[in-house]
Amino acid sequence: MTVDETGSLSYVPKNSLPGSYVELRAEMNVLVILNTCQHPLDPGSEYKPRPVELSISRVSPARTNDPCRMLCSENARGFILTELFFL
């Protein structure tokens, strides 16, 4: 999917190529649901499911100079609030 400046979504065929991946990072407990159904905006009529691999890793907490934390002030605020309120 792509999003234009007005917020409209457009389907992009073959945008996710074999070997592509998405890395999610969670600084607190999170529930993740994976869905491998055909995208509703996909104009194709044939559904061809592919295998999906899921891996989970535990990593050290983000440091104060973490690139994700420092990307913008909203990110920094999110990290601070998580550190304050996540027990």
Beta strands, then each sheet from edge to edge (+ up, - down):
strand 1: 2-3
strand 2: 9-10
sheet 1: 1+ 2-
end
